[in-house]
Amino acid sequence: MTKEYINIFGINIENLTNDEAMDILTDELKTDGLFTIATPNTEIVMQSKKNLEYQVLVNSFDMVVPDGIGLIYASKIKKLPLKERVTGFDLSVGLLEKSADIPFNLYILAGKPGVSERAAKNIENDYSSVTVVGNRNGYFTHDEEDSIIDNINSSNPDVIFVGLGFPKQEEFIRRNKDRINAKIIIGNGGATDIFAGDINRAPDIFIRLNLEWFYRLLSDPKRIKRQMAIPQFLFNIVVNKDSVKKGEKS
């Protein structure tokens, strides 16, 4: 499959469906070498618009998918439509479901103390072909990083979930990708909180209607400031003639 990219404010986003992404990840589960996945949303792209280092950081990943619905709207406004929203959570679930055909070991590095442990227990209960070989919370210093890498590698994982928030999770992955022995590593933000049962994902009807953001706002009205980022982002898309263009992977 020839890869196509849509560049939104400097971020090269791969134009593919969830199914197409999972086909790629299925192949990666069968091969050696670490495959890296970034999952930028609207807020991350806006931050990267103002910060060239963030653009370089995100674009360094092997797969960059459009996690935010604002990115889908932006691509349609500029008549270079992305096929669909591809979230870090959905890819993570897809990988777990794929374990029925290709059993694998999982390591989780994410969340507040206790979250990764609860997520590990729930994942093993729900996906019997996944073995969670290790987990650790996301609160650590740079000085602790070597011991974390040693722990990850000694656990022999195939897949690693990293939920440290942007840009910490992306910086951690880029900084250590040549030292980590695994097949797939994904920066999946707050997915671990959902797996742990601490946060509920929006009901399917909200997701199908692209209103997951609205469900989050109803569940937590304090998110109003964050949700205002979407119309601000789309305004920037409209007024900037070069905001969306065909991209390419360097």
N, C-alpha and C positions, 0 to 999 in steps of 0.2 A: 504494500500500500504506500503510495506517494504521500508524504506528509505535507500538510498545508498549515500555514501559520497566519494568524491575524494579530497584528501589532497594535496594542492599545496603550498609548502613552509610554511607549518604549518597551513594553513587556510583550514578548513573542509567545502567544498562547496557541497551543496546538488545537486545530479545528477537527474535532472528532467526537463521536458519540460515546456514551458510557460503554456500550457493547464493544466498540472498536478499541477503547482504552483497555478493557478487560482482556481482549484478544492479545494485546501486546503484553500485558502483565502475565497472562498464562504462559506465554513463551518465555518470559523472563524467569518464571519459577522453575523452568526446566534447564536454565543455563547458569553458568558461573559469571561472577562479576557483579558489582553493585549497581543497580538501576535506581536513579533518584527521581522523586516526584515532588513537585511544588504545586500548591493549591491556592493561588492568589484569589482574593475576593476584591470587591470594589474599593474598600478602604486601603488594601495593600497596593493596588495599582495607583491610587491617588498619592500615597506616600512615595511610591517609586517615581512618579511623575516629577517630584520635587528633589529626588535624590538619585543621582546617576549610579552611585554605588549599589543601591537597592536594585536598580534595573540589571546591572551586571550580575548581582547575586542570584536573582530569580531566573534570569536567562541561562545561567550555568547548569540548570537541572536538565536531566534527560527528558522529562515530560513535565509540561506546565499546562495545567487544565483550568478552565474558567469556573471557579467555585461560586462566584457571586452573580446573582440575577442581573445586576446592573451592567455587567460585562456583556451579557446577552443582548440587553436593550441597546447598549451603545453600538454594538456591531450591526444591529438591524437598522438603527438610525442612519448609519453611514453606508448602508447597503453592501456590507461585507459580513454577512451573517455567520456567526458561530452556530454550529449544528444544534447544540443543546448545552445546558448547564451540566457540568461534571464535577461533583463535589468530592472533597477528601473523605467525607463520611461514606458516601456511596461506594467509592473505590475500596475503602477499607472493608466494608461489608461484602463487596464483591469478592475480595481476596479470601475472606473467611469462608464464604460459600464455596469458593473454588477448592477449598481444602478437602471437600468430599471426594474430589477426583485426584487431587495432588496434596496429600497430607504434608503439613509443614510446621516448623517451629517458629514461634513468635516471641519477640521481645517488645516490651512497652516502656517507653521513657516519656512520662507525661504527668501533668496534674499536680494537685496539692498532695501532701502526705495522705496515704490511704486510698486515693482514687485509683491508682494503677493496680493496686491489689484487688480492689473490688471489680475493676474491669476485667482483670485476668481470670478471676473466678467465674464471672458471668460468661465470658467468651468460651471458656473450657466447658461450661455447662451446656451452652447453646450450640457449640461447634465441636463435636467429639473428635474430629480429625485434626484439630489444632492443638498443639502442645505449647503452652506459654512457659518458655524456659527461663524467663527472668522479667522483672519489672522494677522500676525505680521512679520515684517522684521527680518532678521537673525542677526542683529547687537545689541548685548546686553552684559552686564557684568554678571559675576557670581552672583553678588548681586541682579540682577533683576530677577533671575531665579524663585524664589518663587512666585513672582507676575505673571510671565508668566504661571506657572503651575496652579495657582489659576484661571487665565483667561481661560486657556484651559478647566479645569474641569467645570467651571461655564457655559461654552458654550455647554456642553454635546455633544461632538463629538463622532462619531463611528470610523472614520478613520482620521489619522493625517499624513500629509506630512511634513517631516523635511528635508530641504535642506540647510545645513550649511557647507557642505564640510567635507572631512575626515581630521582628526578624530573627529572634533567638534560635528558633528551630531550623530555619534555613541556614543561618550562619554555622550552627553546630554541624549540620549535615555536610555543608561544603568544606568546612575545616577538617572534617574527619573522614570523608568518604574514601580516601585512599588507605585508611587504617582499619576500616570496618569490614569484617568478613561476613557478608550476607548477600542475598540476591536482590531484595527490594527494600528500599527505605522511603517512607512517605511522611512528609510533614502534614499532619492531619488536624492541627489546631485543637479544638475542643471535642473531637470525636470520642476521646477516652472518657470524658465526663458523661457522654451519652451511654457508652458501653457500661459504665459503672452504675448507671441508673440515677445519677445525680441531676441530670437534665433530661427533659423529655423532648424528643424531636417533634416537629409539627406533624399533625395528622396528614394522611396521604392527600386528602382533598386540598389542603393548603399548598402542598408541594406541587400537585398537578396544576394548580392554578397560578403557580409562581408567586404565591403569597406567604411563603415561609417567613419572610421578614415581618409581615403583619402579625402572624401568630406570635412571633417572638416579642413584638411590641405589646400585644395584648397580655402576654404572660409576664412581661417585665417592662412597665411603662417608663422606667428610668432609661431604657434604651433609646428614647426619642432622639437624643442628640446624635447617637450613632446612626440611626436610621435616616436622619436628615442628610447624611453623607451621600445617599443615593441620588436625590434630585440635584444636589450641588454637583455631583460627578457628571450627571447627564447634561447639565447646563454647560459644563466645561467641554464636554464632548461636542455639543452643538456649535459653540462659538469658536472652537479651535479646528481649523480645516485639516490639520495633519494629525488629529487625535487618534484616528483609526486608519490603518492602511495594511496592505498585504505585508506579511512579515517573512522572515527567513531565519533559520537556525544557523548560528555561526559555528 
